[in-house]
Amino acid sequence: MKLLKLTAALLPLMAALCACDDFGSPVGSRSGELRWTLDRSVFTKAAESIPDTNDFILTVQDANGKILYEGAYGDSPEVMEVPQGNYTVSVVSVRFTSPAFDRPQYGDTQVVMVPAGGSVTVQLTCTLLNAGIRLKTGSDFLQAYPNGILFVKQDDAKLKYLYRETRIAYMKPGDVQVLLYDKEEYQTLLTRRLEAREILTVSISAPEQGSSSAGRISIQTDTTKVWAYEDYTIGQPGGGESNVYSVGEAAAHVGESGVWVTGYIVGGDLTTNGKTVNTSGITKATHLALADRSSVTAKASCLAVELPQGNVRDALNLVDHPDLIGRRVSIKGNLVEKYFGTLGMKGTSDYNLK
């Protein structure tokens, strides 16, 4: 009787063990694939230039807050196998903690559910996350307070705003104050609450002596929303480059000639490894593989770039320059539908190494 009871108790355990592979993971997929893409063509427009999207900071977290990846978007894996569950994928252009000039922060956060055996692609579309303020001081104010100093303040952080300053001071969304420091005293000129993507222009003047308003500081504000969803050219790295496409965008422009594509050099020898590119011991100087991320090795995610004989091949071929793997480059040529079985560029005529 005791033996029967013991056998019955062991049956569920034995069944569970039989359902596991050699690594202890259940047979039958309880995991799925998580991917992400960054929409490079849609950005909030601002006065400052947008940093290279490959340098954006990507963070992938599970439902418990455990960080699975944190680092440059350009270095992130193409796909991540994860257990089924909820995941938070976020990206920011820069870290931002306190008021600063020339510090717009672009970003997006998405929460997704990855089902067992499924594949989910997160689309990240960045907009401006912080707010800004610009101060304009009239000549009468400069005459009335020649030794005064203006500050913008948020929480306990103050940023000096010189009279001749023309840049936008970026702040976190929330309350912001404009202070005047004069004769060893601070005076609060303005307190406003700013929302994300809101740029506040403040004109400050001081009526001349003899007027009915003499001795009073006049404040005028003009609030405008920064453009959303403006087309943005990723950059003009030099040499007359314009309309630079990412590798992912290039597929939509097959047939175009003399275009620039930017990405990471990830390998070559595209005829030797089937579905992947060769990342070391390159033997062919006639071509290379370009991808949106330095971690990509799947040929289907790469742009196969022809290196015609001449200065382009001399500078970029991986036989002579294996150290170029992992480097970012912009390359000019003609986009073709197929080259070595994947999207290609032929007639390459110019390049710009980062």
C-alpha positions as a printed Julia matrix, in Angstrom:
354×3 Matrix{Float64}:
  0.0     0.0     0.0
  2.83    2.39    0.92
  4.61    1.55   -2.35
  1.47    2.36   -4.35
  1.07    5.65   -2.55
  4.72    6.55   -3.19
  4.43    5.66   -6.87
  1.29    7.77   -7.22
  3.03   10.7    -5.59
  6.02   10.41   -7.91
  3.99   10.25  -11.12
  3.35   14.04  -11.39
  7.0    14.75  -10.63
  8.18   12.23  -13.24
  5.81   13.73  -15.8
  7.17   17.18  -15.08
 10.74   15.96  -15.44
  9.96   14.26  -18.72
  8.52   17.51  -20.02
 11.82   19.32  -19.5
 14.78   19.51  -21.8
 18.4    19.05  -20.74
 18.55   22.62  -19.43
 15.5    22.27  -17.21
 13.26   24.36  -19.48
  9.8    23.04  -20.26
  9.41   21.43  -23.66
  6.8    23.25  -25.67
  7.53   26.93  -25.82
  6.87   28.92  -22.67
  8.99   31.74  -24.04
  8.63   34.15  -26.91
 10.63   36.65  -28.93
 10.88   40.35  -28.16
 12.08   42.78  -30.83
 12.1    46.55  -31.1
 12.45   49.19  -33.78
 13.0    52.92  -33.53
 11.05   55.09  -35.96
 13.78   57.41  -37.22
 11.61   59.41  -39.61
  9.21   60.89  -37.07
 10.56   63.22  -34.42
  9.57   66.32  -32.53
 11.17   69.32  -34.13
 13.25   71.63  -31.95
 15.88   74.3   -32.38
 18.7    71.99  -31.32
 19.83   69.14  -33.52
 18.68   65.66  -32.59
 21.47   63.29  -31.52
 22.24   60.18  -33.54
 19.54   57.63  -32.82
 22.12   54.84  -32.59
 23.35   56.53  -29.4
 19.89   56.63  -27.81
 19.76   54.75  -24.48
 17.55   51.67  -24.65
 16.24   49.86  -21.57
 14.35   46.54  -21.51
 12.81   45.45  -18.21
 10.65   42.55  -17.13
  7.52   42.83  -14.96
  9.64   42.67  -11.79
 11.8    45.57  -12.85
 14.81   43.43  -13.71
 16.87   45.08  -16.44
 17.48   42.7   -19.33
 19.31   45.25  -21.46
 20.48   48.81  -20.93
 22.8    50.54  -23.34
 23.11   52.14  -26.76
 20.28   51.36  -29.16
 22.82   50.69  -31.89
 24.46   47.97  -29.79
 21.24   46.26  -28.7
 20.44   42.68  -29.83
 18.16   42.22  -32.8
 15.94   39.77  -30.93
 15.68   38.69  -27.3
 14.18   35.37  -26.23
 12.23   35.96  -23.02
  9.76   34.04  -20.85
  6.11   34.85  -21.53
  5.01   37.93  -19.61
  4.93   41.72  -19.6
  7.94   43.79  -20.61
  8.71   47.52  -20.6
 10.82   48.83  -23.47
 11.93   52.45  -23.26
 14.38   54.68  -25.06
 15.73   58.18  -24.37
 18.12   60.33  -26.35
 20.02   61.53  -23.25
 19.88   61.29  -19.49
 18.19   64.35  -18.03
 17.97   65.27  -14.34
 18.2    69.05  -13.91
 17.78   72.29  -15.92
 20.31   72.58  -18.75
 20.87   74.3   -22.07
 21.07   72.28  -25.28
 19.59   69.24  -23.56
 16.31   68.26  -25.24
 15.32   64.75  -24.25
 13.5    62.6   -26.78
 12.05   59.24  -25.89
  9.23   56.73  -25.72
  8.09   53.91  -23.45
  5.97   50.91  -24.42
  4.64   48.04  -22.28
  3.91   44.81  -24.16
  2.82   41.26  -23.44
  4.97   38.53  -24.98
  2.89   35.33  -25.36
  4.31   31.82  -25.2
  5.65   30.87  -28.61
  4.89   34.3   -30.02
  6.94   37.19  -31.38
  6.28   40.83  -30.49
  7.89   43.86  -32.12
  7.79   47.11  -30.15
  7.55   50.27  -32.26
  9.23   53.18  -30.48
  8.27   56.64  -31.73
 10.15   59.41  -29.94
  8.78   62.8   -28.97
 10.14   65.54  -26.72
  9.84   64.43  -23.09
 11.01   67.56  -21.32
  9.91   71.19  -21.53
 11.77   74.45  -22.12
 11.87   78.13  -21.35
 13.48   81.02  -23.24
 14.0    84.46  -21.69
 14.09   87.71  -23.65
 15.2    90.83  -21.81
 14.35   94.31  -23.08
 16.87   97.15  -23.18
 14.93   99.01  -20.48
 15.32   96.03  -18.17
 19.06   95.95  -18.78
 19.29   99.63  -17.89
 17.18   99.21  -14.76
 19.11   96.15  -13.51
 22.6    96.34  -15.03
 24.04   94.16  -12.26
 21.09   91.81  -12.0
 21.29   88.1   -12.75
 18.4    86.0   -14.03
 17.94   82.37  -13.06
 15.48   79.66  -14.01
 14.77   77.39  -11.08
 13.16   73.99  -10.67
 13.05   72.21   -7.33
 16.44   72.98   -5.75
 18.34   73.42   -9.02
 19.05   76.86  -10.5
 20.42   77.66  -13.96
 21.95   81.08  -14.65
 20.36   82.76  -17.67
 22.6    85.55  -18.93
 21.03   88.6   -20.52
 22.64   87.8   -23.86
 21.57   84.13  -23.76
 19.38   82.98  -26.67
 19.23   79.22  -26.09
 16.31   77.27  -24.62
 16.75   76.14  -21.04
 15.3    72.64  -20.81
 13.46   71.51  -17.69
 11.56   68.49  -16.48
  7.77   68.87  -16.88
  6.45   70.63  -13.77
  6.73   73.95  -11.95
  9.46   76.37  -13.01
 10.37   79.77  -11.6
 12.15   82.78  -13.08
 14.24   84.58  -10.47
 16.03   87.94  -10.47
 19.06   88.24   -8.21
 19.88   91.9    -7.54
 21.4    93.72   -4.57
 22.0    90.42   -2.79
 18.33   89.45   -2.9
 16.27   87.0    -4.96
 12.96   88.12   -6.44
 10.54   85.66   -8.03
  9.35   87.14  -11.32
  7.29   84.23  -12.59
  6.05   80.8   -11.61
  4.58   78.54  -14.28
  3.82   74.87  -14.71
  5.17   73.41  -17.94
  4.0    70.27  -19.67
  6.12   67.96  -21.8
  6.82   69.42  -25.27
  5.92   72.93  -24.06
  8.32   75.79  -24.77
  7.62   79.01  -22.88
  9.01   82.32  -24.12
  9.19   85.02  -21.45
  9.77   88.68  -22.37
 10.97   90.78  -19.42
 11.0    94.56  -19.42
 11.15   97.42  -16.9
  9.3   100.64  -17.8
 11.44  103.76  -17.86
 11.37  106.32  -15.09
  8.6   108.87  -15.51
  6.02  106.44  -16.84
  3.01  105.37  -14.83
  4.52  101.92  -14.48
  8.01  103.06  -13.48
  9.77  100.76  -11.05
  7.68   97.73  -12.01
  8.86   94.72  -13.96
  6.64   93.68  -16.85
  6.32   90.02  -17.81
  4.82   88.74  -21.05
  4.65   85.06  -21.91
  4.13   83.24  -25.14
  3.59   79.49  -25.01
  3.96   77.39  -28.14
  3.89   73.67  -28.62
  6.93   72.26  -30.33
  6.08   70.65  -33.65
  5.16   66.99  -33.39
  5.57   64.51  -36.21
  7.8    66.63  -38.39
  9.98   64.76  -40.86
 13.58   64.79  -39.67
 16.63   63.94  -41.71
 18.83   61.8   -39.52
 21.88   63.87  -40.28
 24.31   65.28  -42.73
 27.54   63.68  -41.52
 29.55   65.46  -44.18
 30.45   65.48  -47.83
 27.05   66.76  -48.93
 25.07   63.85  -47.51
 21.32   64.37  -47.24
 18.26   62.14  -46.89
 20.32   59.54  -45.08
 18.35   56.28  -44.69
 18.79   53.64  -42.05
 19.14   50.04  -43.25
 15.54   49.4   -42.2
 14.32   52.38  -44.22
 16.37   51.48  -47.29
 13.98   48.68  -48.3
 11.3    51.26  -49.06
 13.64   53.06  -51.48
 14.78   50.21  -53.74
 15.53   51.56  -57.19
 16.8    54.94  -55.99
 20.28   55.96  -57.08
 22.93   58.03  -55.35
 21.38   57.7   -51.9
 23.09   57.51  -48.52
 22.52   54.68  -46.05
 23.97   54.71  -42.55
 24.58   51.78  -40.21
 27.13   49.5   -38.58
 29.6    47.33  -40.47
 28.8    43.86  -39.1
 30.68   41.45  -41.38
 31.09   40.07  -44.87
 31.61   36.88  -46.9
 27.86   36.69  -47.49
 28.09   33.53  -49.57
 29.73   31.32  -46.93
 27.44   31.09  -43.9
 23.96   30.71  -45.32
 21.62   32.84  -43.2
 24.32   34.72  -41.26
 27.19   37.01  -42.11
 30.78   36.13  -41.39
 32.16   38.3   -38.59
 35.82   37.29  -38.6
 38.46   35.93  -40.95
 36.9    37.73  -43.93
 38.23   36.48  -47.26
 36.28   38.63  -49.78
 37.21   42.27  -50.33
 34.36   42.9   -52.78
 31.53   43.54  -50.33
 30.46   44.02  -46.72
 27.27   43.79  -44.62
 25.67   46.86  -43.06
 23.02   46.74  -40.29
 21.13   49.11  -38.03
 22.68   47.54  -34.92
 26.2    46.3   -34.31
 24.91   43.03  -32.83
 23.06   41.91  -35.98
 24.37   38.82  -37.78
 21.25   37.65  -39.67
 21.8    38.27  -43.38
 18.1    39.04  -43.89
 18.48   42.08  -41.59
 21.54   43.42  -43.42
 22.25   45.56  -46.44
 24.81   43.85  -48.69
 27.11   46.61  -49.95
 29.2    46.22  -53.09
 32.74   47.59  -52.84
 33.83   48.41  -56.39
 37.51   48.49  -57.14
 38.97   51.83  -56.14
 39.16   54.08  -53.11
 35.93   52.78  -51.5
 37.17   49.17  -51.57
 40.64   50.24  -50.46
 39.21   52.02  -47.41
 36.37   49.69  -46.37
 37.22   46.1   -47.33
 37.34   43.81  -44.33
 40.22   41.7   -45.57
 42.63   44.59  -45.07
 40.62   46.33  -42.34
 39.02   43.74  -40.01
 39.01   46.38  -37.27
 36.16   48.15  -39.11
 33.64   45.58  -37.87
 31.44   47.4   -35.38
 32.21   50.85  -36.84
 29.43   53.12  -38.06
 29.58   54.36  -41.61
 27.46   56.2   -44.16
 27.72   54.82  -47.71
 26.47   56.26  -51.0
 25.23   54.09  -53.85
 22.27   52.59  -55.71
 19.7    50.48  -53.82
 18.8    47.14  -55.41
 16.25   44.55  -54.31
 18.67   41.61  -54.21
 22.41   41.3   -53.75
 23.75   38.09  -52.22
 20.14   37.12  -51.48
 19.28   40.21  -49.44
 18.67   43.94  -49.85
 21.68   45.47  -51.55
 23.61   48.54  -52.58
 25.63   48.52  -55.8
 27.7    51.14  -57.51
 29.02   52.39  -54.18
 30.73   55.71  -54.82
 31.39   57.44  -51.5
 31.58   56.79  -47.77
 31.97   58.54  -44.43
 33.32   56.61  -41.44
 32.1    57.72  -38.01
